[in-house]
Amino acid sequence: MKARFLRFAGVKSRARRASTVGLFLTLFASAAHGQGTAEQRRACTPDVYRLCAGEIPNVRAITACLRRNRSSLSEACRSVFDQAGG
């Protein structure tokens, strides 16, 4: 009986670990997708700190702030929004 319980506990632990890893990967993938490519982030990071620091870490709020301040964006960041159609 004890061996069966221990085996069940091991399966339960592995399942919990696998679901935690799956959740982490899902959240990481969605966050990465929302933040653009490394090149796009590099182009807009100075503008985020200059114009939208109060919105960090909310990616949607940062994007909305950058769109609102489009006329004040650096050339590099403005081109990112032009390419994205935003």
C-alpha positions in Angstrom: 0.0 0.0 0.0 2.8 2.4 1.0 4.7 1.7 -2.3 1.6 2.5 -4.3 1.1 5.8 -2.5 4.7 6.8 -3.0 4.5 5.9 -6.7 1.3 8.0 -7.0 3.0 10.9 -5.1 5.9 10.7 -7.6 3.6 10.9 -10.6 1.7 13.8 -9.0 4.9 15.6 -8.4 6.1 15.1 -12.0 2.8 16.2 -13.4 2.9 19.4 -11.2 6.4 20.1 -12.3 5.5 19.6 -16.0 2.5 21.8 -15.8 4.5 24.5 -14.0 7.2 24.4 -16.8 4.4 24.5 -19.4 2.8 27.5 -17.8 6.2 29.3 -17.5 7.0 28.6 -21.2 3.5 29.9 -22.3 3.8 33.1 -20.3 7.4 33.6 -21.5 6.4 33.1 -25.1 3.4 35.5 -24.9 5.6 38.1 -23.2 8.3 37.8 -25.8 5.8 38.0 -28.6 4.3 41.2 -27.1 7.7 42.8 -26.8 8.8 42.5 -30.4 12.2 41.3 -31.6 15.5 42.1 -29.9 16.2 44.7 -32.6 12.9 46.4 -32.1 13.3 46.5 -28.4 16.9 47.9 -28.8 15.5 50.7 -31.1 12.7 51.7 -28.7 14.3 51.2 -25.3 15.7 54.7 -24.9 12.3 56.2 -25.9 10.5 54.0 -23.4 12.7 55.2 -20.6 12.5 58.8 -21.8 8.7 59.0 -22.6 7.0 56.0 -20.9 9.0 55.1 -17.8 5.8 55.1 -15.6 4.3 52.3 -17.7 7.1 49.8 -17.2 6.7 46.7 -17.0 3.2 46.8 -18.7 4.0 46.0 -22.4 0.5 47.1 -23.7 0.7 50.4 -21.8 4.2 51.0 -23.1 3.1 50.4 -26.7 0.1 52.7 -26.3 2.3 55.4 -24.7 4.8 55.1 -27.6 2.0 55.5 -30.1 0.7 58.5 -28.3 4.1 60.1 -28.3 4.9 59.1 -31.9 6.0 62.6 -32.8 8.6 62.6 -30.1 10.1 59.1 -30.9 13.6 58.6 -32.1 14.0 57.9 -35.8 14.9 54.2 -35.1 11.8 53.6 -32.9 9.5 55.5 -35.3 10.7 53.2 -38.1 9.7 50.2 -36.0 6.2 51.5 -35.7 6.1 52.4 -39.4 7.1 48.8 -40.3 4.5 47.4 -37.9 1.8 49.6 -39.3 1.2 51.1 -35.9 
